[in-house]
């Protein structure tokens, strides 16, 4: 398999920080995305990614819109307390 080099990357790499600062996600209907069980931000679901034990997962049900404001995540306190080292 062969790959072509990008003629654009040479110019973009100089403004990469600006691109990152002005890039954002659009989730669409965040009230329909199961935060914990849908694979919406990785190829595995969040409890697996965060290594949340199976017995704690039973308490996890939220849609993305219930824990996301326009600027930050607002997770249930038991998640903040139990998994404070996990950064979303």
N, C-alpha and C positions, 0 to 999 in steps of 0.2 A: 504494500500500500504506500502510495506517495502522497505528500502534502505540498500544497502550494504555499509559499510564504505570503503574508499579508502585506499589501502595499500601503494599507491604511495605518497599521499598527505603529509604524515608524513616526507618523505625525501625531497620533493619539497619545502615545506614551508620555509625551511632554505635558499633557493636560489631564493625565489620569486622575489626579487628586480632585480636580474640578469636576470631572465626570462622576466620580464616586460621591461627592458632596451633593450633587444634583440628581442622583438616581434614587428612585423609590419603588416600592412594590405596590401593585394594585391587586388586591385579592378578589375583586368582584363582589359577590354576595357573601360577605363575611358572616352573615347570620345563618348561612347554610353550611358552613365549613366547620366540621367537628374538630375542635382544637386538638384534642387528644388522640383521636382514632383515625383521622384522615391523614394521609401523607401529603401535606400541603407545603411543607418547607424543606423536605428532604426525601430520600427514597425509603426512609423508615419513619414510623410515627414518633411523636415527641416523647412518650414514656420510655420507648426503647432508646432513643437518642440521649435522654437524660438519665437513663439507667434507674428509673423509678421502679421499685419492687412491685411485683405483680399484685400483692395484697393491697397496696396503696392505690393502684389503678382503678379499683372499683368505685372510688369516690370521685374520679375524674370524669366529669361531663360538662363541657362548656362549648359554646360556639365562639369563633374568633371575635365576633363583635361584642361579646360579653366581657372580654378581658383586654381589649385594645381600645385605647382612646386615640385621638388624632396624633398624640405625641409619645405615648409610652404604654407598656404592658401593665396591667393591673391584675396580678394573679391572686388566687385565694391565699389567705394568710398561712394555711398549713403547708402550702407549696413553698412559699417564701421561707418559712421556718425550717422545713425539712431539707430543702434543696437550695439553700442560700448560695452555695458555690457554683451552681449551674447558671450560666449567663445566657439569656435569650437575646 
